[in-house]
Amino acid sequence: MKWSTKVGAVSGIGIYIHWTFWFLIGWILIAYGTQGGSVAAALNGVLLVAAIFFCVVLHELGHALTAKRFGIRTRDITLLPIGGVARLERMPSDPIQELWVALAGPAVNVVIATGLFGAIVLIHGLERFTSLEFLQTSLLANLLAANVLLAGFNMVPAFPMDGGRVLRAVLATRLDYVRATKIAAAVGQAMAVLFGIAGFLIGNWVLVFIALFVYLGAQGEAQMTQMRGLLRGVPVRAAMITRFRTLSEDDTLGMATGELLAGSQQDFPVVSGERIVGILTRRDAIAALTEGNTNARVGDIMQSECPLVDESEMLEDTFIRMREGDCSTLPVVRDGQLVGIVTLENVGEWLMIHSALDRRAGQIARLPMS
């Protein structure tokens, strides 16, 4: 994820902290300071947050390592102020496997909470759980409560929480995957509306924020699943652009901008003889123009790290790679020869056309027979 700093790795999975996470730490320190709290209390608050987010990392590792057992790689785990995100390459196509992956995270929190409960009983005795002061001030007791909350909140049957994926996995054992996602998303959005109404009525704006987060998360999951359903089994050749211009790495920026103005093509494959060496994007060309050097070489401006994609590769995987990577345009090859380019924009157009065709086919199918 962009704007994140790597802090470690477990089993080959990079763990990152997003820059916005530090706002949470700063907010805790400021909150204690403005309320007249001591430095020690503020540091205890930061320590508790750090411990909770360590548990969040373990939660996400539960998902990641379970997915690894099913042959699914996790790109990375990123800590955000609202929790953690494990970016799996894909969700399992088998609903039972998805169920296990979804349950693994909350199960980790249950195990941690059980261990903390046992530790508190061994150290302080069971009777300390009747002391309100102890429950409010003890780091272990607060961490126990946080893990119970994490497990419970994540099992709410609404995307993007784990409970939404559990609900979809159970539905997908009997329904089409896209249909199961739509139902699970609708349940999640209904719950989000209830959360929002409750938040407004009791004046809890955190609950309103959570409701908005859940509603948008459910909507995004439904849209992404529908898109992937349309793209599944479709080769790249079906959506690639076959009428395109190329540039040489020795061409100048002035020549490249002339090509930009001459047509609708925005990104250009860059070649050296028969070899594809990179992609010049409109964004990079405009950025270079602002520096005023129209005689700059295309080879010095282009992106050289963009991978090639074979025309027979699946469009679904290529689309995800472009969305999550730095290259929104990829050269398409056949037997090593450049035959086209594929862009996020033209994949989006392909999706719109085929979505419209599918809706039209559904309308015709519902017409009464004469």
C-alpha positions as CSV (number, residue, x, y, z in Angstrom):
1,M,0.0,0.0,0.0
2,K,1.3,3.5,-0.9
3,W,2.5,5.9,1.9
4,S,3.4,3.0,4.2
5,T,6.6,2.1,5.9
6,K,7.8,-1.5,6.3
7,V,8.4,-2.5,9.9
8,G,9.1,-6.3,9.4
9,A,8.0,-9.5,7.8
10,V,6.6,-12.9,8.9
11,S,6.8,-16.0,6.7
12,G,7.6,-13.8,3.7
13,I,4.7,-11.4,4.3
14,G,5.7,-7.8,4.6
15,I,4.2,-5.8,7.5
16,Y,3.7,-2.1,7.0
17,I,2.4,0.9,9.0
18,H,0.5,3.5,7.0
19,W,1.4,7.1,7.7
20,T,-2.1,7.9,9.0
21,F,-1.5,5.4,11.9
22,W,0.7,8.0,13.6
23,F,-2.2,10.4,13.8
24,L,-3.8,7.9,16.2
25,I,-0.8,7.9,18.5
26,G,-0.6,11.7,18.3
27,W,-4.3,12.0,19.1
28,I,-3.9,9.8,22.2
29,L,-1.0,11.9,23.5
30,I,-2.9,15.2,22.8
31,A,-6.1,13.8,24.4
32,Y,-4.3,12.9,27.7
33,G,-2.5,16.3,27.6
34,T,-5.6,18.4,27.2
35,Q,-7.5,16.5,29.9
36,G,-4.7,17.0,32.4
37,G,-3.5,13.4,32.4
38,S,0.1,12.5,33.4
39,V,2.9,11.6,31.1
40,A,2.8,8.1,32.5
41,A,-0.9,7.8,31.7
42,A,-0.3,9.0,28.2
43,L,2.5,6.5,27.7
44,N,0.3,3.7,29.1
45,G,-2.3,4.7,26.6
46,V,0.2,4.5,23.7
47,L,1.4,1.1,25.1
48,L,-2.1,-0.2,25.1
49,V,-2.7,0.9,21.5
50,A,0.6,-0.7,20.4
51,A,-0.4,-3.9,22.2
52,I,-3.8,-3.9,20.5
53,F,-2.3,-3.3,17.1
54,F,0.1,-6.2,17.7
55,C,-3.0,-8.3,18.3
56,V,-4.4,-6.9,15.0
57,V,-1.2,-8.0,13.2
58,L,-1.7,-11.5,14.7
59,H,-5.3,-11.4,13.6
60,E,-4.3,-10.6,10.0
61,L,-1.6,-13.2,10.1
62,G,-4.3,-15.7,11.0
63,H,-6.0,-14.9,7.7
64,A,-2.7,-14.8,5.7
65,L,-1.3,-18.1,7.0
66,T,-4.6,-19.9,6.6
67,A,-4.8,-18.6,3.0
68,K,-1.2,-19.8,2.5
69,R,-2.3,-23.4,3.3
70,F,-4.7,-23.2,0.4
71,G,-1.9,-21.9,-2.0
72,I,-2.9,-18.2,-1.8
73,R,-0.1,-15.7,-1.3
74,T,-0.6,-12.5,0.8
75,R,1.0,-9.4,-0.7
76,D,1.3,-7.6,2.6
77,I,-0.3,-6.5,5.9
78,T,-0.8,-2.8,6.5
79,L,-1.8,-1.2,9.8
80,L,-4.3,1.7,9.6
81,P,-5.9,3.8,12.3
82,I,-9.1,1.7,11.9
83,G,-7.3,-1.7,12.0
84,G,-5.3,-3.9,9.7
85,V,-5.6,-5.0,6.1
86,A,-4.2,-8.3,4.7
87,R,-4.0,-8.0,0.9
88,L,-4.5,-11.6,-0.4
89,E,-3.7,-12.2,-4.0
90,R,-7.3,-13.6,-4.3
91,M,-10.0,-15.0,-2.2
92,P,-10.4,-18.8,-2.4
93,S,-12.8,-20.0,-5.0
94,D,-14.0,-22.8,-2.7
95,P,-16.5,-21.4,-0.2
96,I,-15.3,-23.8,2.5
97,Q,-11.8,-22.5,2.1
98,E,-13.0,-18.9,2.2
99,L,-14.9,-19.8,5.4
100,W,-11.8,-21.0,7.1
101,V,-9.7,-18.0,6.0
102,A,-12.4,-15.6,7.2
103,L,-12.8,-17.4,10.6
104,A,-9.0,-17.6,11.2
105,G,-8.6,-13.9,12.2
106,P,-11.3,-13.8,14.9
107,A,-10.2,-17.2,16.1
108,V,-6.7,-15.7,16.8
109,N,-8.4,-13.0,19.0
110,V,-10.4,-15.6,20.9
111,V,-7.2,-17.5,21.6
112,I,-5.4,-14.4,22.8
113,A,-8.3,-13.4,25.0
114,T,-8.4,-16.9,26.5
115,G,-4.7,-16.7,27.2
116,L,-5.0,-13.2,28.8
117,F,-7.9,-14.4,31.0
118,G,-5.8,-17.3,32.2
119,A,-2.8,-15.0,32.9
120,I,-5.0,-12.6,34.9
121,V,-6.5,-15.4,37.0
122,L,-3.0,-16.9,37.7
123,I,-1.5,-13.5,38.6
124,H,-4.4,-11.8,40.4
125,G,-7.0,-14.4,41.0
126,L,-10.5,-14.7,39.6
127,E,-12.0,-12.2,42.2
128,R,-10.1,-9.2,40.5
129,F,-12.7,-9.4,37.7
130,T,-15.2,-8.0,40.1
131,S,-13.1,-4.9,40.7
132,L,-14.2,-2.0,38.3
133,E,-11.0,-0.1,39.1
134,F,-8.8,-3.1,38.1
135,L,-10.7,-3.6,34.9
136,Q,-10.3,0.1,33.9
137,T,-6.6,0.4,34.8
138,S,-5.0,-3.0,34.2
139,L,-3.2,-3.3,30.8
140,L,-4.0,-7.0,30.6
141,A,-7.7,-6.5,31.4
142,N,-8.0,-3.8,28.8
143,L,-6.1,-5.9,26.2
144,L,-8.5,-8.8,27.0
145,A,-11.5,-6.6,26.5
146,A,-10.0,-5.3,23.2
147,N,-9.6,-8.8,21.8
148,V,-13.1,-9.8,22.8
149,L,-14.3,-6.6,21.0
150,L,-12.1,-7.3,17.9
151,A,-13.5,-10.9,17.7
152,G,-17.1,-9.8,18.2
153,F,-17.0,-6.7,15.9
154,N,-15.3,-8.7,13.1
155,M,-18.0,-11.3,13.2
156,V,-20.7,-8.8,12.4
157,P,-22.2,-10.2,9.2
158,A,-21.3,-7.2,7.1
159,F,-18.5,-6.4,4.6
160,P,-15.7,-5.6,4.9
161,M,-15.6,-7.4,8.3
162,D,-14.9,-11.1,8.5
163,G,-18.5,-11.8,9.3
164,G,-19.6,-10.6,5.9
165,R,-17.1,-13.1,4.3
166,V,-18.4,-15.8,6.6
167,L,-22.0,-15.1,5.5
168,R,-21.0,-15.1,1.8
169,A,-19.1,-18.3,2.2
170,V,-22.0,-20.1,3.8
171,L,-24.4,-18.7,1.1
172,A,-22.0,-19.7,-1.7
173,T,-22.2,-23.3,-0.7
174,R,-25.8,-23.2,-2.1
175,L,-25.9,-20.1,-4.4
176,D,-23.8,-18.6,-7.2
177,Y,-20.9,-16.7,-5.8
178,V,-22.0,-13.3,-7.2
179,R,-25.5,-13.8,-6.0
180,A,-24.2,-14.8,-2.5
181,T,-22.1,-11.6,-2.5
182,K,-25.1,-9.5,-3.4
183,I,-27.1,-10.9,-0.5
184,A,-24.3,-10.6,2.0
185,A,-23.7,-7.0,0.9
186,A,-27.4,-6.2,1.2
187,V,-27.4,-7.6,4.8
188,G,-24.3,-5.5,5.6
189,Q,-25.8,-2.3,4.2
190,A,-29.0,-2.9,6.1
191,M,-27.0,-3.3,9.3
192,A,-25.0,-0.1,8.4
193,V,-28.2,1.9,8.2
194,L,-29.3,0.6,11.6
195,F,-25.9,1.5,13.0
196,G,-26.2,5.0,11.5
197,I,-29.6,5.6,12.9
198,A,-28.6,4.4,16.3
199,G,-25.5,6.6,16.2
200,F,-27.6,9.7,15.3
201,L,-30.1,9.0,18.0
202,I,-27.6,8.6,20.8
203,G,-25.2,11.1,19.5
204,N,-22.4,8.6,19.0
205,W,-20.5,9.9,15.9
206,V,-18.0,7.0,16.1
207,L,-20.9,4.6,15.4
208,V,-22.0,6.8,12.5
209,F,-18.5,6.7,11.1
210,I,-18.5,2.9,11.5
211,A,-21.9,2.7,9.7
212,L,-20.5,4.7,6.8
213,F,-17.4,2.5,6.6
214,V,-19.5,-0.7,6.6
215,Y,-22.0,0.7,4.0
216,L,-19.3,1.7,1.6
217,G,-17.3,-1.5,2.3
218,A,-20.3,-3.7,1.4
219,Q,-21.0,-1.6,-1.7
220,G,-17.4,-1.9,-2.8
221,E,-17.3,-5.7,-2.3
222,A,-20.4,-6.2,-4.3
223,Q,-19.1,-4.1,-7.2
224,M,-15.7,-5.7,-7.2
225,T,-17.2,-9.2,-7.1
226,Q,-19.6,-8.4,-10.0
227,M,-16.6,-7.0,-12.0
228,R,-14.5,-10.1,-11.3
229,G,-17.5,-12.3,-12.2
230,L,-17.6,-10.6,-15.7
231,L,-13.9,-10.9,-16.1
232,R,-13.5,-14.5,-15.0
233,G,-12.4,-16.8,-17.8
234,V,-11.9,-13.9,-20.2
235,P,-8.4,-13.7,-21.9
236,V,-6.6,-10.4,-22.2
237,R,-6.9,-10.5,-26.0
238,A,-10.6,-9.9,-25.6
239,A,-10.1,-6.4,-24.2
240,M,-6.7,-5.2,-25.4
241,I,-6.2,-2.2,-27.7
242,T,-4.9,-3.3,-31.1
243,R,-4.6,0.1,-32.8
244,F,-1.8,1.9,-31.0
245,R,1.4,3.8,-31.6
246,T,4.8,3.0,-30.2
247,L,7.7,5.3,-29.3
248,S,11.4,4.7,-29.5
249,E,13.5,5.2,-26.3
250,D,15.5,7.8,-28.3
251,D,12.5,9.9,-29.3
252,T,12.2,13.2,-27.6
253,L,9.6,14.4,-25.2
254,G,8.5,16.9,-27.8
255,M,7.8,14.1,-30.3
256,A,5.9,12.2,-27.6
257,T,3.6,15.2,-26.7
258,G,2.9,15.5,-30.4
259,E,1.6,12.0,-30.4
260,L,-0.5,12.7,-27.4
261,L,-2.1,15.7,-29.1
262,A,-2.6,13.9,-32.4
263,G,-4.9,11.1,-31.1
264,S,-6.7,9.6,-28.1
265,Q,-3.9,7.3,-27.0
266,Q,-2.6,8.4,-23.6
267,D,0.1,5.8,-22.8
268,F,2.7,4.5,-25.3
269,P,4.8,1.3,-25.4
270,V,8.5,2.2,-25.8
271,V,10.6,-0.1,-27.9
272,S,14.3,-0.5,-28.7
273,G,14.4,-2.4,-32.0
274,E,12.2,-5.4,-31.5
275,R,12.5,-5.3,-27.7
276,I,9.8,-3.7,-25.5
277,V,11.7,-1.6,-22.9
278,G,8.9,0.3,-21.1
279,I,5.8,2.5,-21.1
280,L,5.6,6.2,-21.3
281,T,2.4,7.4,-19.5
282,R,0.7,10.7,-20.0
283,R,1.2,11.5,-16.4
284,D,5.0,11.1,-16.6
285,A,5.1,13.1,-19.9
286,I,3.2,16.0,-18.4
287,A,5.3,15.9,-15.2
288,A,8.5,16.1,-17.4
289,L,7.0,18.9,-19.5
290,T,6.6,21.0,-16.3
291,E,10.4,20.9,-16.0
292,G,10.6,22.6,-19.4
293,N,12.9,20.1,-21.2
294,T,11.1,19.1,-24.4
295,N,14.3,17.5,-25.7
296,A,14.5,14.9,-22.9
297,R,14.7,11.3,-24.1
298,V,11.7,9.1,-23.8
299,G,13.9,6.4,-22.4
300,D,14.8,8.7,-19.5
301,I,11.2,9.4,-18.6
302,M,9.4,6.1,-19.2
303,Q,8.5,3.4,-16.7
304,S,10.7,0.5,-17.2
305,E,9.4,-1.8,-14.5
306,C,6.0,-2.5,-16.0
307,P,5.6,-6.2,-16.8
308,L,4.6,-7.7,-20.1
309,V,1.3,-9.7,-20.2
310,D,0.6,-12.5,-22.6
311,E,-2.6,-12.2,-24.6
312,S,-3.8,-15.6,-23.3
313,E,-3.5,-14.6,-19.6
314,M,-6.7,-14.0,-17.7
315,L,-8.1,-10.5,-17.8
316,E,-9.3,-10.8,-14.2
317,D,-5.7,-11.3,-12.8
318,T,-4.3,-8.6,-15.1
319,F,-7.0,-6.1,-14.0
320,I,-6.2,-6.7,-10.3
321,R,-2.5,-6.4,-11.0
322,M,-3.0,-3.0,-12.7
323,R,-5.3,-1.7,-10.0
324,E,-3.0,-2.6,-7.2
325,G,0.3,-1.8,-8.9
326,D,2.0,1.3,-10.3
327,C,1.3,0.4,-13.9
328,S,-2.1,1.2,-15.3
329,T,-1.1,0.3,-18.8
330,L,0.6,-3.0,-19.8
331,P,2.1,-4.1,-23.1
332,V,0.4,-7.3,-24.5
333,V,2.6,-9.8,-26.3
334,R,2.1,-13.0,-28.4
335,D,5.2,-15.2,-28.6
336,G,7.2,-12.3,-27.4
337,Q,6.0,-9.9,-30.0
338,L,4.0,-6.7,-29.1
339,V,0.4,-7.1,-30.3
340,G,-1.5,-4.7,-28.1
341,I,-1.8,-2.7,-24.9
342,V,-4.3,-3.1,-22.1
343,T,-5.3,-0.2,-19.8
344,L,-7.5,0.3,-16.8
345,E,-9.7,2.6,-18.9
346,N,-10.3,0.2,-21.7
347,V,-11.0,-2.7,-19.3
348,G,-13.5,-0.4,-17.6
349,E,-15.1,0.2,-21.0
350,W,-15.2,-3.5,-21.7
351,L,-16.9,-4.0,-18.3
352,M,-19.6,-1.4,-19.0
353,I,-20.4,-2.8,-22.4
354,H,-20.7,-6.4,-21.2
355,S,-22.6,-5.4,-18.1
356,A,-25.1,-3.6,-20.3
357,L,-25.3,-6.7,-22.6
358,D,-25.9,-8.9,-19.6
359,R,-28.7,-6.6,-18.3
360,R,-30.3,-6.6,-21.7
361,A,-30.1,-10.4,-21.9
362,G,-31.7,-10.6,-18.4
363,Q,-34.5,-8.3,-19.5
364,I,-35.2,-10.4,-22.6
365,A,-35.2,-13.6,-20.5
366,R,-37.9,-12.2,-18.3
367,L,-40.2,-11.2,-21.1
368,P,-43.4,-13.3,-21.2
369,M,-43.6,-15.9,-23.9
370,S,-46.4,-15.3,-26.4
